[in-house]
Amino acid sequence: EPKGFRHVRAEGKRSDVSNSAAEWEKKLDSHWQDRLSRQDPLEVMTAKDKLDAAAVEALDPFVRKIRDEKYGWKYGCGAKGCTKLFHAAEYVHKHLKLKHPELAMEATTKMREDIYFQNYMSDPDAPGGQPLMQQFVPK
C-alpha cells in the first residue's frame, strides 16, 4: 500500500503556469535570435578562423608544386615519408590536416593555449578573483 502522495499539484495555478511557459518561450526565442543574428559566441571563444588561418600558414611549406610530364603541374605532400600527389594545393592542406595532424597541432598549440588562457581570464565565473576582461591580441 502506498505511503501517500509523492507530488500534488496546487489548485488554481493554471494561469501562472501558462504565463511562465509563454515567458520561457519568449526568452528562448530571443536568445536564439540574438545568437543567429550575431556571431556565435562559441566560435568567438574557440577562435576557429584564427586557428585555421594559422594552420594553413604553418602547412604551406609542406605543399610542394611538382611538374609532371604526363599530367602537368601537381601538388605533393611534403610530410616526411609521404609521396601523395594532388590536383590542387587545398587538397594537400586537407590531406595534411587529416593524415598528418601532428604537423598542424604543432603549429597551432601555442596559439590554442593563448586563446584558452584568455578565455579563462575573461570568465567571470572562473576561480581566482575578478576577471581582467582583456581582448585577445594574437601574437
Buried (B, 14 or more C-beta within 10 A) or exposed (E): EEEEEEEEEEEEEEEEEEEEEEEEEEEEEEEEEEEEEEEEEEEEBBBEEBBBBBBBEBBEEBBEEEEEEEEEEBBBBBBEEBEBBBEEBEBBBEBBBEEBEEBBEEBBEEBBEBBEEBBEBBEEEEEEEEEEEEEBEEE
